[in-house]
């Protein structure tokens, strides 16, 4: 017995086996690549947005082919019109950029949802000091017979569709914001021109005041009041310059342009017109982009509950392997399946049901809020329109006639500086108030249009749901609309 040789131990195989397993693991892993953040390069790209306009022109063509209202041509060199500004905002608006990137996150989740769990490799070994080396190699795989992977794919598709609808809502709201901001800047610019005209008139009155005071026809107290009005008017001009600059910077920001962008903006107050609002509640439900987002969020909650319910059903884990015990080679086989009688994912199901109730309430309360917003916008539109008509029809022409008669009196040598100053001041106040009313009417009309939604909403194509029976092929991507950004479209 002592002369018998001990069989060779298999431990010499372990380094090679470990290397093989390591290579298999590394082959399925991705590598990390560092991408630095270069804000200086981004600043240079901002400055170039009005220079390299070829991608934007291509984007305008794509919008026109899709039936959208776009400018006949895009050329910022002859000044930006409101229609061109909307195109720039759709292309460069920072909030839209973030919304599209968020949709990219949801798309990445959708593309990788429903994958099978990775197989697990196991190794057990023991060595008895006086005996052979015993070992076992196992490979186990979970087979998703519950259908959970197909439901995971459906939920990821619903979440992606919700992000696409958020993009549609953000684009529609951005277009409304650009129209409103353009009207605000146009009013600020026109008010500044009015004030500069007024200050010229007040300076003329001040010169007349000096002559009358020197001639003794005007007291020092009266002259001081007229000079104080000149000082206040100059201060008003400085404030109007600041208001115009703020409105311009805000408008440029909506279009994704730097605040010092060398571009000429063409003043324009859009016509305050609204579409027929018969059946407004039905139109809200059908076309409002915010409600579309709430419906999509509710669908995500539905799919989440469906997924949590499916998780309570077990999946099978099958394992096989090879081993050796006392130099006897063995083929290993194992099967395991959980029994859902204690946990059964009750907590996940209860939470998903509660979140579905929240999503339902969010949609319903959003609809209630939108109906109130629409009613208030209508009231504001009607009130502003009534007041504007009164100012345009009666007050402003009356003050223009008053100014003309005062000028005639001056030409005849009858000068009443206080009356002249009062006429100039009241006339400016009336025209300034008229500008405010026009802006209020325009803003109300824009808000009504935004609430009622586009005539033909560009909603994303729905994601095809996987069937409940689809378990082994649940990792195959379904057809989904991809929310390409304008910049991505142009880069392709």
C-alpha positions in Angstrom: 0.0 0.0 0.0 2.8 2.4 0.8 4.2 1.8 -2.7 1.1 3.0 -4.3 1.4 6.5 -5.8 -1.0 9.1 -4.8 -3.1 10.4 -7.7 -2.1 13.9 -8.9 -4.0 16.7 -7.3 -6.1 18.9 -9.5 -5.2 22.1 -7.8 -2.8 22.8 -10.7 -5.8 23.3 -12.9 -7.2 26.1 -10.7 -5.0 29.0 -12.0 -6.0 28.2 -15.6 -9.6 27.8 -14.6 -9.6 31.1 -12.7 -8.0 32.9 -15.7 -10.7 31.5 -18.0 -13.5 32.7 -15.7 -11.8 36.2 -15.4 -11.6 36.5 -19.2 -15.3 35.6 -19.6 -16.3 38.2 -17.0 -14.1 40.9 -18.5 -15.4 40.2 -22.0 -18.9 41.2 -21.0 -17.9 44.4 -19.2 -17.7 47.9 -20.5 -14.8 50.2 -20.0 -14.9 53.7 -18.4 -13.9 56.8 -20.4 -13.4 60.1 -18.7 -15.1 63.1 -20.4 -14.0 66.5 -19.1 -16.3 69.5 -18.7 -15.0 72.4 -20.9 -17.2 75.4 -20.2 -14.8 77.6 -22.3 -15.6 75.5 -25.3 -19.3 75.8 -24.6 -19.0 79.6 -24.4 -17.3 79.6 -27.9 -20.2 77.4 -29.2 -22.7 79.9 -27.8 -21.0 82.7 -29.7 -21.1 80.7 -32.9 -24.8 79.9 -32.8 -25.7 82.8 -35.0 -22.8 82.2 -37.4 -23.2 78.5 -38.3 -26.9 78.5 -39.1 -26.8 75.5 -41.6 -28.2 73.0 -39.0 -31.0 75.5 -38.1 -31.9 75.9 -41.7 -32.1 72.2 -42.1 -34.3 72.0 -39.0 -36.6 74.6 -40.5 -37.0 72.5 -43.6 -37.8 69.4 -41.4 -40.4 71.5 -39.5 -42.0 72.7 -42.7 -42.2 69.2 -44.1 -44.0 68.1 -40.9 -46.7 70.8 -41.5 -45.5 73.3 -38.8 -45.7 77.0 -39.2 -42.2 78.2 -39.9 -40.7 81.4 -41.4 -40.3 81.4 -45.2 -36.5 81.7 -44.7 -34.1 81.8 -41.8 -31.5 84.5 -42.0 -30.5 86.4 -38.7 -28.3 88.8 -40.7 -31.4 90.9 -41.6 -32.8 90.8 -38.1 -34.7 88.2 -36.1 -38.4 88.0 -36.5 -40.7 86.3 -33.9 -41.1 83.3 -36.1 -37.3 82.9 -36.5 -37.0 83.4 -32.7 -39.4 80.4 -32.1 -37.2 78.2 -34.3 -34.1 79.3 -32.4 -35.8 78.5 -29.1 -36.8 75.0 -30.3 -33.3 74.4 -31.4 -31.2 76.0 -28.5 -33.5 76.6 -25.5 -31.6 75.3 -22.4 -34.7 73.8 -20.7 -35.6 71.9 -23.9 -32.1 70.6 -24.1 -32.4 69.2 -20.5 -35.8 67.7 -21.3 -34.4 65.9 -24.3 -31.5 64.6 -22.4 -33.9 63.3 -19.7 -35.7 61.5 -22.4 -32.4 60.0 -23.5 -32.0 58.6 -20.0 -35.4 57.0 -20.2 -34.5 55.7 -23.7 -31.4 54.1 -22.3 -33.5 52.4 -19.7 -36.0 51.2 -22.3 -33.3 49.8 -24.6 -31.8 47.8 -21.7 -35.0 46.8 -19.9 -36.2 43.2 -19.7 -32.7 41.6 -19.9 -32.1 38.2 -18.3 -30.1 38.1 -15.1 -26.4 37.2 -15.6 -25.6 33.6 -15.0 -23.7 32.9 -11.8 -20.5 30.8 -11.6 -19.6 29.1 -8.3 -16.7 27.1 -7.0 -16.4 25.0 -3.9 -13.3 23.2 -2.8 -12.0 21.3 0.2 -8.9 19.4 1.0 -8.5 16.7 3.5 -4.9 16.6 4.7 -4.7 12.9 4.2 -7.0 12.6 1.2 -7.7 13.9 -2.3 -8.7 17.5 -3.2 -12.5 17.7 -3.5 -14.0 20.5 -5.6 -17.2 21.5 -7.4 -17.9 23.9 -10.3 -21.4 25.2 -10.7 -23.2 27.5 -13.2 -26.7 28.7 -12.5 -29.2 30.6 -14.6 -32.6 32.1 -13.6 -35.3 31.4 -16.2 -38.0 34.2 -15.9 -41.1 32.0 -16.3 -43.1 34.7 -14.4 -43.2 37.1 -17.4 -41.6 39.8 -15.2 -39.1 40.8 -17.9 -41.8 41.5 -20.5 -43.6 43.7 -18.0 -40.4 45.5 -17.1 -40.0 46.3 -20.8 -43.6 47.7 -21.0 -43.0 49.9 -17.9 -39.7 51.2 -19.4 -41.6 52.0 -22.6 -44.3 53.8 -20.7 -41.7 55.9 -18.9 -40.0 56.7 -22.1 -43.2 57.8 -23.7 -43.9 60.0 -20.7 -40.6 61.7 -21.2 -41.4 62.3 -24.9 -44.7 63.9 -24.0 -42.8 66.1 -21.5 -40.7 67.3 -24.5 -43.9 68.1 -26.5 -45.3 70.0 -23.5 -42.0 71.9 -23.0 -41.7 72.8 -26.7 -45.3 74.1 -26.8 -44.8 76.1 -23.6 -41.5 77.4 -24.9 -43.1 78.7 -28.1 -45.7 80.5 -26.0 -43.0 81.9 -23.7 -41.1 83.3 -26.7 -44.2 85.0 -28.1 -44.9 86.5 -24.7 -41.3 87.6 -24.1 -41.1 89.1 -27.6 -44.3 91.1 -27.0 -42.9 92.3 -23.6 -39.6 93.4 -25.2 -41.5 95.1 -28.1 -43.6 97.0 -25.6 -40.6 98.0 -23.5 -38.8 99.2 -26.7 -41.9 101.2 -27.8 -42.3 102.7 -24.3 -38.6 103.8 -24.4 -39.2 105.6 -27.7 -42.3 107.3 -26.2 -40.3 108.5 -23.2 -37.5 109.8 -25.4 -40.1 111.7 -27.4 -41.6 113.0 -24.2 -38.3 114.2 -22.8 -37.7 116.2 -25.9 -41.1 117.9 -25.4 -40.4 118.5 -21.7 -37.0 120.0 -22.5 -38.8 122.3 -24.9 -41.2 123.3 -22.2 -38.3 123.9 -19.8 -36.7 126.2 -22.3 -40.0 128.2 -22.6 -40.2 128.2 -18.8 -36.8 129.8 -18.5 -37.8 132.5 -20.9 -41.1 133.2 -19.1 -39.3 133.3 -15.7 -36.7 135.7 -17.0 -39.5 137.9 -18.4 -41.3 137.8 -15.0 -44.4 136.0 -16.5 -43.8 132.9 -14.4 -43.2 132.6 -10.7 -40.1 130.7 -9.4 -42.4 128.1 -7.7 -44.1 127.3 -11.0 -40.8 127.2 -12.8 -39.4 124.8 -10.2 -42.3 122.4 -10.7 -41.6 122.3 -14.4 -37.9 121.7 -13.9 -38.7 118.9 -11.4 -40.8 117.2 -14.1 -37.8 117.3 -16.4 -35.7 115.5 -13.8 -38.3 112.9 -13.2 -38.7 112.3 -16.9 -35.0 111.7 -17.3 -35.1 109.2 -14.5 -38.0 107.5 -16.2 -36.0 107.2 -19.3 -33.1 105.5 -17.4 -35.6 103.1 -15.9 -37.1 102.3 -19.3 -33.6 101.6 -20.7 -33.1 99.1 -17.9 -36.5 97.5 -18.5 -35.8 97.2 -22.2 -32.4 95.6 -21.5 -33.9 93.1 -19.1 -36.6 92.1 -21.6 -34.0 91.7 -24.3 -31.8 89.5 -22.2 -34.7 87.3 -21.1 -35.8 86.9 -24.7 -32.3 86.0 -25.8 -32.1 83.5 -23.0 -35.3 81.8 -24.2 -33.7 81.4 -27.6 -30.5 80.0 -26.1 -28.4 83.0 -27.2 -25.8 84.8 -25.0 -27.0 88.1 -23.4 -24.5 90.1 -25.6 -25.5 88.4 -28.9 -25.0 90.9 -31.7 -28.3 90.3 -33.3 -31.1 92.8 -34.2 -34.5 91.9 -32.9 -37.4 93.1 -34.9 -40.1 94.6 -32.6 -43.5 93.0 -33.1 -46.6 92.5 -30.9 -48.5 89.5 -32.2 -52.1 90.1 -33.0 -54.3 89.2 -30.0 -56.6 86.7 -31.6 -57.9 83.5 -30.2 -59.5 80.5 -31.8 -63.1 79.5 -31.3 -63.4 78.1 -27.8 -66.6 76.1 -28.1 -66.2 72.8 -26.2 -63.2 74.1 -24.3 -63.2 71.4 -21.7 -63.2 68.7 -24.5 -60.4 70.5 -26.2 -58.4 70.6 -23.0 -58.8 66.9 -22.5 -57.9 66.2 -26.1 -55.1 68.6 -26.9 -53.6 70.1 -23.8 -50.0 69.0 -23.6 -49.7 69.1 -19.8 -52.7 66.7 -19.5 -51.0 64.4 -22.0 -48.1 64.2 -19.6 -50.3 63.4 -16.7 -52.0 60.6 -18.7 -48.6 59.2 -19.6 -47.5 59.4 -15.9 -50.7 57.5 -14.9 -49.8 54.8 -17.5 -46.4 54.5 -15.9 -48.1 54.0 -12.5 -50.3 51.3 -14.1 -47.3 49.5 -15.6 -45.5 49.8 -12.2 -48.4 48.1 -10.4 -48.5 45.4 -13.1 -44.8 44.8 -12.6 -45.1 44.6 -8.8 -47.9 42.1 -9.1 -45.9 40.0 -11.6 -42.9 40.0 -9.2 -44.8 37.9 -6.7 -44.8 35.0 -9.1 -41.6 32.9 -8.9 -38.8 32.4 -11.4 -36.9 29.1 -11.7 -33.2 29.0 -11.1 -31.4 26.0 -12.7 -27.9 25.1 -11.9 -25.5 22.6 -13.3 -21.8 21.8 -12.7 -19.0 19.4 -12.5 -17.1 18.2 -9.4 -14.9 15.6 -7.9 -15.1 13.9 -4.5 -12.6 11.3 -3.5 -11.3 11.3 -7.1 -14.8 10.4 -8.3 -16.0 12.8 -11.1 -19.5 13.9 -10.7 -22.1 15.8 -12.7 -24.1 18.3 -10.6 -27.7 19.5 -11.3 -29.9 21.7 -9.1 -33.3 23.4 -9.4 -34.7 26.1 -7.0 -37.9 28.0 -6.9 -39.2 30.4 -4.2 -42.5 29.8 -2.6 -44.6 33.1 -2.4 -46.5 32.5 0.8 -44.8 34.8 3.4 -43.7 37.9 1.5 -45.2 37.7 -2.0 -44.1 41.3 -2.7 -47.0 42.7 -0.7 -45.1 45.9 0.2 -44.3 46.6 -3.5 -47.8 46.0 -4.6 -49.3 48.2 -1.9 -47.0 51.0 -2.7 -47.6 50.8 -6.4 -51.4 50.9 -5.8 -51.0 54.0 -3.7 -48.8 55.7 -6.3 -51.4 54.9 -9.0 -54.0 56.7 -6.8 -51.6 59.7 -6.6 -51.1 59.7 -10.4 -54.9 59.6 -10.9 -55.4 62.5 -8.5 -52.6 64.5 -10.2 -54.3 64.2 -13.6 -57.7 65.1 -12.2 -56.5 68.1 -10.2 -54.4 69.3 -13.1 -57.5 69.3 -15.3 -59.4 71.3 -12.6 -56.5 73.8 -12.5 -56.4 74.1 -16.3 -60.1 74.9 -16.5 -59.6 77.7 -13.9 -56.6 79.0 -15.8 -58.6 79.0 -19.0 -61.5 80.9 -17.4 -59.2 83.5 -15.9 -57.3 83.9 -19.2 -60.6 84.5 -21.0 -61.7 87.1 -18.4 -58.3 88.9 -18.7 -58.6 88.8 -22.5 -62.1 90.3 -22.6 -61.2 93.0 -20.0 -58.0 94.0 -21.7 -59.7 94.1 -25.1 -62.6 96.3 -23.8 -60.2 98.8 -22.2 -57.9 98.8 -25.2 -60.8 99.6 -27.5 -61.8 102.5 -25.3 -58.3 103.9 -25.2 -57.8 103.6 -29.0 -61.2 104.9 -29.9 -61.7 107.7 -27.4 -58.9 108.7 -25.0 -55.7 108.7 -27.1 -57.4 110.6 -30.1 -58.8 113.0 -27.6 -55.4 113.8 -26.1 -53.8 114.0 -29.5 -56.4 116.6 -30.4 -55.6 118.4 -27.2 -51.9 118.4 -27.9 -52.6 119.8 -31.4 -54.7 122.6 -30.1 -52.1 123.6 -27.4 -49.4 123.7 -30.2 -51.7 126.1 -32.1 -52.0 128.3 -29.1 -48.2 128.4 -28.7 -47.9 129.4 -32.3 -50.3 132.2 -31.6 -48.2 133.4 -28.7 -50.5 132.2 -26.0 -48.3 130.0 -23.8 -49.7 128.1 -20.7 -46.7 126.0 -19.7 -48.7 124.1 -17.0 -51.4 123.2 -19.4 -48.8 122.2 -22.0 -47.0 120.0 -19.5 -50.2 118.4 -18.3 -51.1 117.6 -21.9 -47.8 116.0 -22.6 -47.8 114.0 -19.4 -51.4 112.8 -19.8 -50.8 111.9 -23.4 -47.8 109.8 -22.6 -49.6 108.1 -19.7 -52.5 107.2 -22.0 -50.2 105.8 -24.7 -48.1 103.9 -22.1 -51.3 102.5 -20.6 -52.4 101.5 -24.1 -49.2 99.6 -24.5 -49.8 97.8 -21.3 -53.3 96.9 -22.4 -52.1 95.6 -25.7 -49.5 93.5 -23.9 -52.1 92.1 -21.4 -54.5 91.3 -24.3 -51.7 89.5 -26.2 -50.5 87.6 -23.2 -54.0 86.4 -22.4 -54.5 85.3 -26.0 -51.1 83.5 -26.0 -52.1 81.8 -22.7 -55.5 80.7 -24.1 -53.7 79.2 -27.1 -51.2 77.4 -24.9 -53.9 75.9 -22.7 -56.0 74.7 -25.6 -53.0 73.0 -27.1 -51.9 72.7 -30.7 -54.4 71.9 -33.4 -52.5 68.7 -34.4 -50.5 67.6 -31.3 -47.2 65.9 -32.3 -47.4 63.1 -29.8 -44.9 60.3 -29.9 -45.8 56.9 -31.3 -46.9 54.6 -28.5 -44.5 51.8 -27.4 -45.8 48.4 -28.3 -46.4 46.5 -25.1 -45.0 43.0 -24.6 -47.5 40.2 -24.1 -47.7 38.6 -20.8 -46.5 35.4 -22.3 -43.4 36.9 -23.7 -40.8 35.7 -21.2 -37.8 34.3 -23.1 -37.6 37.1 -25.7 -38.4 40.0 -23.4 -35.0 41.5 -24.0 -35.8 42.2 -27.7 -36.4 46.0 -28.1 -39.9 47.0 -29.2 -40.6 49.8 -31.7 -40.6 53.2 -30.0 -40.4 56.8 -31.1 -37.1 58.3 -30.4 -37.1 61.9 -29.2 -34.2 63.2 -31.3 -33.1 66.7 -30.5 -32.8 69.2 -33.3 -29.0 69.2 -32.8 -28.9 65.4 -33.0 -31.0 65.5 -36.1 -28.6 68.0 -37.7 -25.5 66.1 -36.6 -26.8 63.0 -38.4 
